[in-house]
Amino acid sequence: MYKDLSAFKLYMTDVGLFVNKARYPLYQIDLSKQPTMISMGPLTEHYVANELRINGYETYYWESNGIAEVDFLIQKEANIIPIEVKSNIHTKSRSLNLYMKKYNPAYAIRISEKNFGYENNIKSVPLYATFCI
């Protein structure tokens, strides 16, 4: 409904620069092992933020008094679409469910390592296909 200009997140336009500036130890980022030794959440969020911006979306996020937070909100035509980002195959999200109950969007998008799918009004999009949104 409105923008709160005093509440914002900053994303770097290059995930590699983010890794460097955040001082992530590169030797610990081994994507062949699950789970990785560090949290991949922030890296994944940066990647998705960049893909959404490249596709022309202005990115917003939603939070509910520190109780819940949806990673991104985008506008597609007249619809506000919540997007939840998960860095692995575990995709349970209390925050997205809370948002959907409160605002009843046309649908939601969950980006994760899972394959394409549609269940409970949530479109699943694999990380590699974020550019398709």
Protein Blocks (a to p, Z undefined) as FASTA:
>chain_A
ZZcfkbccdddfbfklmmmmnopafklmcfkbccdfbdfklmmmmmmmmmmmmnopacdd
ddeehlaccfbacdehjbccdddddfbfblcdfklmmmmmmnopabdcdddfbdcddeeh
iacddfklmmmZZ
